[in-house]
């Protein structure tokens, strides 16, 4: 594939609102996770809650988009407002035209919290939902995509990807195909997922949620910590701008092994990583750092470690940054892609702040304490339920 320029990107989560705050947390090794304080979901776990979304009048959406008001779209707006991202998109819109910029967003549950709240307030006898409830602009999987499209005044192709935890990694692949086929000249890609009953209680029912902060690749890991996040990137043809960062390659695969358990040998993860390397015309020795999917569940970390061994051996530095952000589910891909880009820009390998002792049965070169390093090319892994796998490769412009 022809590398695509990344002319702007931004990430917001409990680790930090915007790139500067996130980079500071990575460098300081400071986790944003905290004990669950949600009175509407009193579960014994830790979460990554973006506190500024709660009861903040400044986060209200523009009047013209008030029907889109929900936690997920407020989080999307918070993300869009960081790092001059909207200005960068406006510049691209002027250069290539609003109809030549695509919008591709990943999410797992969109604004489902609005539906959960609506069902709690049904009319007693008829069971009717509240009059102000709007499924199509909140819960609908396309709701956040349409909200982002309208906020950015774009009219090009728009699609939502919902493949669990690989959702907002796969949007990069989709955008690259649209640009390569000449259907568009630029694309806004991203992901947004927010806390809700469905994921908190659902993952707890599956016994996948840790009672304390998640500990990726730790010998005593016990499960995930759920977080929420929003992030976006602007992809363009390399000849259209002088951006210093590039999407070099991407790989996708499907395990078709089990609905919630990865292939025990990480077969699909291995194939995704190998495809990303092949598309980029690179070999494993060319990669300086891998941001692991690293959910902190026993089975997932073990499977990813075996996939890593088959592709990289034990030579490449790697870490899971979910100890900073929590597992942001449908937003994990863009969150960790942005962290990969920050690591390249800052020549810094982030550690894993909640990992104490790496499991001796896992053999990847896991970095616990972040460190300075010259980084030219970085891989970011995201693997979702049902074996939906995606690996992205980022690097500096040649």
TITORGU-712223 format. One record per residue (C-alpha): residue number from 1; residue in one letter; x, y, z. Coordinates in steps of 0.02 Angstrom, whole numbers. Last residue first. Layout:
residues N
[NUM A [X Y Z]]
...
//
This chain:
residues 398
[398 X [537 447 240]]
[397 X [387 503 342]]
[396 X [393 433 518]]
[395 X [303 274 562]]
[394 X [140 187 599]]
[393 X [88 6 575]]
[392 X [-87 -54 621]]
[391 X [-140 -229 675]]
[390 X [-321 -286 674]]
[389 X [-410 -442 736]]
[388 X [-593 -491 743]]
[387 X [-586 -658 836]]
[386 X [-768 -663 892]]
[385 X [-733 -532 1022]]
[384 X [-602 -405 971]]
[383 X [-413 -394 946]]
[382 X [-317 -231 936]]
[381 X [-131 -217 904]]
[380 X [-27 -60 873]]
[379 X [140 -71 781]]
[378 X [276 62 789]]
[377 X [406 122 665]]
[376 X [543 253 687]]
[375 X [567 255 875]]
[374 X [726 315 959]]
[373 X [704 264 1140]]
[372 X [671 349 1307]]
[371 X [592 239 1438]]
[370 X [427 189 1515]]
[369 X [433 72 1665]]
[368 X [347 -96 1638]]
[367 X [413 -138 1464]]
[366 X [359 -312 1409]]
[365 X [487 -407 1307]]
[364 X [369 -549 1260]]
[363 X [400 -717 1346]]
[362 X [244 -757 1445]]
[361 X [256 -904 1565]]
[360 X [356 -795 1686]]
[359 X [202 -682 1705]]
[358 X [269 -505 1715]]
[357 X [280 -442 1894]]
[356 X [199 -277 1943]]
[355 X [91 -215 1799]]
[354 X [-16 -63 1841]]
[353 X [96 67 1760]]
[352 X [127 -27 1596]]
[351 X [266 68 1510]]
[350 X [265 194 1370]]
[349 X [411 189 1248]]
[348 X [467 368 1215]]
[347 X [538 450 1060]]
[346 X [412 593 1084]]
[345 X [339 593 909]]
[344 X [350 404 893]]
[343 X [272 372 1064]]
[342 X [136 499 1028]]
[341 X [92 406 868]]
[340 X [80 241 963]]
[339 X [-27 326 1096]]
[338 X [-141 390 957]]
[337 X [-156 214 887]]
[336 X [-191 154 1064]]
[335 X [-340 269 1085]]
[334 X [-397 243 905]]
[333 X [-404 54 926]]
[332 X [-471 55 1104]]
[331 X [-623 161 1061]]
[330 X [-738 12 1034]]
[329 X [-680 -61 1201]]
[328 X [-601 77 1306]]
[327 X [-503 -49 1408]]
[326 X [-434 58 1548]]
[325 X [-339 216 1507]]
[324 X [-169 208 1592]]
[323 X [-164 22 1636]]
[322 X [-230 -8 1461]]
[321 X [-59 45 1396]]
[320 X [-3 -131 1353]]
[319 X [183 -145 1323]]
[318 X [310 -198 1194]]
[317 X [496 -193 1158]]
[316 X [545 -309 1015]]
[315 X [667 -453 1037]]
[314 X [567 -593 1116]]
[313 X [516 -679 954]]
[312 X [438 -553 835]]
[311 X [308 -646 732]]
[310 X [284 -815 817]]
[309 X [327 -745 987]]
[308 X [201 -604 968]]
[307 X [65 -729 926]]
[306 X [109 -830 1079]]
[305 X [104 -674 1187]]
[304 X [-64 -625 1113]]
[303 X [-137 -794 1161]]
[302 X [-71 -783 1339]]
[301 X [-132 -604 1358]]
[300 X [-306 -653 1298]]
[299 X [-323 -810 1405]]
[298 X [-272 -736 1574]]
[297 X [-367 -572 1554]]
[296 X [-256 -418 1566]]
[295 X [-322 -338 1405]]
[294 X [-151 -328 1323]]
[293 X [-191 -264 1148]]
[292 X [-5 -234 1138]]
[291 X [77 -73 1083]]
[290 X [226 -141 987]]
[289 X [394 -51 981]]
[288 X [543 -31 864]]
[287 X [480 -125 712]]
[286 X [603 -154 568]]
[285 X [658 -323 638]]
[284 X [483 -391 605]]
[283 X [499 -366 418]]
[282 X [435 -222 313]]
[281 X [351 -196 144]]
[280 X [211 -100 229]]
[279 X [77 -217 164]]
[278 X [182 -367 217]]
[277 X [210 -300 393]]
[276 X [23 -269 415]]
[275 X [-15 -442 346]]
[274 X [105 -522 470]]
[273 X [24 -432 616]]
[272 X [-151 -485 562]]
[271 X [-95 -665 534]]
[270 X [-18 -677 707]]
[269 X [-174 -607 790]]
[268 X [-279 -737 697]]
[267 X [-169 -880 756]]
[266 X [-153 -822 936]]
[265 X [-108 -998 993]]
[264 X [-262 -1013 1103]]
[263 X [-376 -937 969]]
[262 X [-462 -798 1062]]
[261 X [-610 -825 1180]]
[260 X [-772 -728 1168]]
[259 X [-869 -793 1018]]
[258 X [-750 -936 979]]
[257 X [-631 -987 839]]
[256 X [-678 -891 682]]
[255 X [-505 -814 707]]
[254 X [-536 -669 588]]
[253 X [-399 -566 509]]
[252 X [-347 -388 473]]
[251 X [-179 -307 435]]
[250 X [-126 -127 413]]
[249 X [22 -35 341]]
[248 X [124 124 340]]
[247 X [4 250 415]]
[246 X [120 400 414]]
[245 X [182 539 527]]
[244 X [283 693 478]]
[243 X [142 789 394]]
[242 X [193 882 235]]
[241 X [25 880 149]]
[240 X [-63 824 -10]]
[239 X [76 710 -76]]
[238 X [49 591 69]]
[237 X [-135 566 27]]
[236 X [-233 610 182]]
[235 X [-284 534 348]]
[234 X [-356 640 489]]
[233 X [-359 554 658]]
[232 X [-487 546 797]]
[231 X [-506 494 978]]
[230 X [-639 472 1109]]
[229 X [-625 372 1269]]
[228 X [-712 269 1402]]
[227 X [-639 142 1523]]
[226 X [-673 -35 1578]]
[225 X [-545 -121 1690]]
[224 X [-506 -294 1623]]
[223 X [-466 -460 1706]]
[222 X [-374 -550 1844]]
[221 X [-188 -527 1812]]
[220 X [-80 -606 1948]]
[219 X [71 -652 1840]]
[218 X [53 -484 1756]]
[217 X [35 -475 1565]]
[216 X [-86 -329 1584]]
[215 X [-133 -283 1764]]
[214 X [-310 -212 1771]]
[213 X [-346 -103 1922]]
[212 X [-440 -197 2058]]
[211 X [-590 -314 2060]]
[210 X [-545 -369 1883]]
[209 X [-683 -385 1753]]
[208 X [-689 -540 1642]]
[207 X [-811 -645 1743]]
[206 X [-930 -652 1593]]
[205 X [-1064 -574 1703]]
[204 X [-942 -434 1745]]
[203 X [-915 -406 1558]]
[202 X [-1101 -384 1535]]
[201 X [-1129 -282 1693]]
[200 X [-1004 -148 1645]]
[199 X [-1032 -165 1457]]
[198 X [-1221 -156 1457]]
[197 X [-1238 -36 1604]]
[196 X [-1144 103 1514]]
[195 X [-975 189 1507]]
[194 X [-932 276 1344]]
[193 X [-861 225 1177]]
[192 X [-795 336 1038]]
[191 X [-687 294 889]]
[190 X [-591 378 752]]
[189 X [-561 406 568]]
[188 X [-579 569 473]]
[187 X [-537 533 293]]
[186 X [-451 617 146]]
[185 X [-452 612 -44]]
[184 X [-608 508 -70]]
[183 X [-671 374 -190]]
[182 X [-502 356 -274]]
[181 X [-487 170 -239]]
[180 X [-333 201 -131]]
[179 X [-429 331 -28]]
[178 X [-576 214 5]]
[177 X [-457 69 44]]
[176 X [-354 173 165]]
[175 X [-512 232 253]]
[174 X [-572 54 282]]
[173 X [-404 1 352]]
[172 X [-397 150 470]]
[171 X [-576 113 524]]
[170 X [-517 -61 575]]
[169 X [-426 10 726]]
[168 X [-582 95 790]]
[167 X [-683 -66 792]]
[166 X [-550 -190 853]]
[165 X [-624 -201 1028]]
[164 X [-799 -248 975]]
[163 X [-822 -261 786]]
[162 X [-934 -110 765]]
[161 X [-882 -9 613]]
[160 X [-981 146 568]]
[159 X [-981 219 393]]
[158 X [-981 389 310]]
[157 X [-948 433 128]]
[156 X [-921 620 97]]
[155 X [-1031 762 159]]
[154 X [-925 844 293]]
[153 X [-976 993 400]]
[152 X [-860 941 543]]
[151 X [-997 941 676]]
[150 X [-1114 860 551]]
[149 X [-998 715 513]]
[148 X [-958 693 697]]
[147 X [-1143 681 740]]
[146 X [-1175 562 595]]
[145 X [-1036 447 656]]
[144 X [-1099 462 834]]
[143 X [-1275 410 784]]
[142 X [-1225 271 664]]
[141 X [-1232 138 800]]
[140 X [-1407 197 847]]
[139 X [-1413 233 1033]]
[138 X [-1410 423 1023]]
[137 X [-1478 506 865]]
[136 X [-1590 365 802]]
[135 X [-1649 312 975]]
[134 X [-1716 483 1025]]
[133 X [-1795 491 1199]]
[132 X [-1885 654 1236]]
[131 X [-2057 575 1246]]
[130 X [-2002 452 1379]]
[129 X [-2026 268 1332]]
[128 X [-2201 195 1339]]
[127 X [-2230 52 1461]]
[126 X [-2417 81 1447]]
[125 X [-2458 71 1632]]
[124 X [-2305 142 1719]]
[123 X [-2228 255 1587]]
[122 X [-2049 202 1557]]
[121 X [-1914 292 1656]]
[120 X [-1788 151 1683]]
[119 X [-1808 105 1500]]
[118 X [-1754 280 1450]]
[117 X [-1597 268 1557]]
[116 X [-1543 107 1470]]
[115 X [-1586 184 1302]]
[114 X [-1477 335 1338]]
[113 X [-1338 222 1400]]
[112 X [-1341 140 1227]]
[111 X [-1255 293 1155]]
[110 X [-1131 198 1044]]
[109 X [-1112 18 1105]]
[108 X [-957 -50 1019]]
[107 X [-893 101 925]]
[106 X [-786 137 773]]
[105 X [-800 290 662]]
[104 X [-766 316 476]]
[103 X [-797 490 405]]
[102 X [-747 521 224]]
[101 X [-680 683 150]]
[100 X [-710 709 -36]]
[99 X [-887 778 -16]]
[98 X [-827 922 94]]
[97 X [-705 980 -39]]
[96 X [-520 944 -67]]
[95 X [-430 1099 -2]]
[94 X [-569 1182 97]]
[93 X [-617 1019 182]]
[92 X [-434 985 222]]
[91 X [-421 1153 309]]
[90 X [-583 1122 405]]
[89 X [-515 953 459]]
[88 X [-359 1035 531]]
[87 X [-466 1166 618]]
[86 X [-573 1029 696]]
[85 X [-418 942 763]]
[84 X [-343 1093 844]]
[83 X [-272 977 979]]
[82 X [-438 950 1069]]
[81 X [-616 1002 1024]]
[80 X [-655 842 930]]
[79 X [-623 737 1085]]
[78 X [-742 835 1195]]
[77 X [-871 827 1056]]
[76 X [-855 637 1047]]
[75 X [-874 626 1236]]
[74 X [-1033 729 1225]]
[73 X [-1087 612 1086]]
[72 X [-1064 459 1196]]
[71 X [-1145 536 1349]]
[70 X [-1301 588 1255]]
[69 X [-1362 740 1159]]
[68 X [-1392 699 975]]
[67 X [-1561 787 975]]
[66 X [-1468 946 1027]]
[65 X [-1377 953 860]]
[64 X [-1439 1123 800]]
[63 X [-1425 1190 977]]
[62 X [-1240 1146 987]]
[61 X [-1202 1005 1110]]
[60 X [-1193 1029 1296]]
[59 X [-1020 1000 1367]]
[58 X [-1014 1171 1449]]
[57 X [-1161 1119 1559]]
[56 X [-1050 992 1647]]
[55 X [-1155 870 1748]]
[54 X [-1041 721 1718]]
[53 X [-938 727 1559]]
[52 X [-789 809 1647]]
[51 X [-763 650 1750]]
[50 X [-698 544 1608]]
[49 X [-718 375 1693]]
[48 X [-582 241 1680]]
[47 X [-649 105 1794]]
[46 X [-600 -3 1941]]
[45 X [-709 -145 2006]]
[44 X [-834 -196 2139]]
[43 X [-994 -151 2045]]
[42 X [-1111 -11 2095]]
[41 X [-1179 31 1921]]
[40 X [-1297 180 1941]]
[39 X [-1201 249 2090]]
[38 X [-1043 252 1984]]
[37 X [-892 268 2099]]
[36 X [-788 124 2029]]
[35 X [-615 127 2106]]
[34 X [-491 227 2001]]
[33 X [-397 211 1836]]
[32 X [-302 361 1768]]
[31 X [-133 277 1785]]
[30 X [22 386 1799]]
[29 X [184 322 1724]]
[28 X [249 501 1720]]
[27 X [294 490 1536]]
[26 X [128 410 1490]]
[25 X [30 535 1596]]
[24 X [121 680 1513]]
[23 X [87 609 1340]]
[22 X [-99 600 1381]]
[21 X [-103 779 1444]]
[20 X [-17 842 1287]]
[19 X [-123 736 1169]]
[18 X [-294 789 1227]]
[17 X [-393 757 1386]]
[16 X [-284 642 1489]]
[15 X [-269 465 1558]]
[14 X [-457 460 1588]]
[13 X [-478 473 1401]]
[12 X [-452 596 1260]]
[11 X [-351 566 1102]]
[10 X [-307 677 955]]
[9 X [-240 664 778]]
[8 X [-189 777 635]]
[7 X [-101 764 466]]
[6 X [-80 576 468]]
[5 X [-8 551 294]]
[4 X [-48 390 204]]
[3 X [81 262 151]]
[2 X [50 183 -20]]
[1 X [0 0 0]]
//
